Amino acid sequence: MQVTPKQAERLVEYSIQTRRSLLLVGPPGIGKSEIIEAVTRRLNVKLVYCHAAIHEPTDFRGLGVVVPGNPPSAEWIPFGTLKQLCEATEPTVAFFDDLGQAPEAVQAALMQLLQARRIGEHQISDQVTFLAATNRRRDRAGVHGIITAIQSRFRTIVELVPDVDDWCQWAIREGLPPTGVAFVRMRPNYLTDCAKPDFKPSAEIQNDPRPRTVAEALRHELECEKLSLGDDILLPLMAGAAGDAFAIEYMAFRKLAKSLPDPVAILMAPDTAPTPDMTKPEGPGLAYAVALALGRIINEASMANALRYLTRLGQAEYEAVCLKAAIARDSSLASAPTFLTWAADNADLIL
């Protein structure tokens, strides 16, 4: 079953609340680890992170010691991470990342934890929830597979796939450049191709476009602007983050976007400020960029002027983009009279 990032967040939350184990599967760079980390922060749950591929079987099975007696016996003693999981007194997530890269011996050692929730005579605390993530074998990420016996120990296994709407909402909250968010909206393949069955990751030492790498490319843009660095530096940085094709096409789109009127100028003259040419292929993407840029700066007093300008674009969708971005930045704008009037007429767009 495939799920979007927003669905995955709810599934992780459910797993933590019910103490039921969950395995997220998907290509590198689409946010599996980030989702688990974000949910544990939001729920104020302790996160114990384990990179399964670099552990030894004894890390998950305990240390074998001989107990004197007649005859002598053996006992498995938890240490390190296992000791934390046995002694946990508050809600805790044990997160096994890159599980598919772990050797079979390590995966086998995890079976007792997941099924019996114990190490020898030592019980794993009832406060602990087991979560895991892995890439797929076809992702060229060093995944050997997951043995069937351990797969069956997870209560739920789902495949995370990129979702453009989820990513754009996240990017707006993260403060990524409006032009970049608009470009991704126009060219969603740069986010979604990595999850397709026929996608072939690069065999060379270079990054492919995917949700994480595209976000890093756009962060380079923010940093270059902060440091007053030119496009001659930004282009190789973006290409190194998300691939040549993404960088070259985005830089061309960005150049077009710079020809658009400044958002402040739009608010000062909403009826006469130039609008993107909607008959051209890049028109809708540029309109989306303008709407986001306006959403970054409007307040209660200027909201009406923003809507007057965006109405000229001919689609209420751009008005919704602007208002959603504005409310994400300042939730008090949701009670502004201008917004309430607009929402009453466009409830299907703002929900």
Helices and strands as residue ranges (DSSP letters): E 2-3, H 5-18, E 22-25, H 32-42, E 46-51, G 52-54, H 57-61, E 63-67, E 73-77, H 81-87, E 92-97, G 99-101, H 104-116, E 118-119, E 122-123, E 128-134, G 137-139, H 148-151, E 156-160, H 164-174, H 178-186, H 189-192, G 193-195, H 211-226, H 231-242, H 244-257, H 263-268, H 283-297, H 303-311, H 316-329, G 331-335, H 337-345, H 347-350
